[in-house]
Structure formats: structure tokens, C-alpha cells
Amino acid sequence: MEMTLYQPIATCDIPMPIVEPTQEEREAELPRILQQVAGTRAASRRVISLTLVFLAIAAIEGVLLFRMPNPEPLVVYHDVPRITLMESQK
């Protein structure tokens, strides 16, 4: 690989990514760094809310699991004659 073809980019020259802001933040003319902070905050709120939803679902499933009774074996006796594999030939 030729190293002269790919010039390194200094880290300070790479702009910060902007996480998608809310509608209110789009209407307000904010500087780029404030848009980044606002978008990051909105994304973290969304992640926290989804985490809470999944934890609530897991808690409901856990409660249902522990409330179910332990199954007991069911024994059924039939009065019909059984067929055995090794039957005496008469």
C-alpha cells in the first residue's frame, strides 16, 4: 500500500458528528457544538426510555414466571390391554 496516497488527517480537523436534533432545536439557530450537545442529550433520553421499557417487560415476564405453579406429573391408567413387544407365540 502506498503511504503517500493517503495523507493523515489531524484530529482537530475532523468535525464532530451531529446527532439528529429535535424539531425545536432545528428551528433555533444554534452553534454546531450546542446542536451536538442537544442531539446527544435527546439520544441518551431515547436510550434510557427504551431501556426502561425493556426492563419493565422483563419484570413482568419474571413475575409471570414465578407465579406459575410447578407442574406435577400426570399419571393416567388405562384399562385396555397393552401390547408387548415380546409376546409369546402360541
Secondary structure, DSSP 8 states (H G I E B T S, - for coil): --TTSS----GGGS--------HHHHHS---HHHHHHHHHHHHHHHHHHHHHHHHHHHHHHHHHHHHS-----------S----SS----
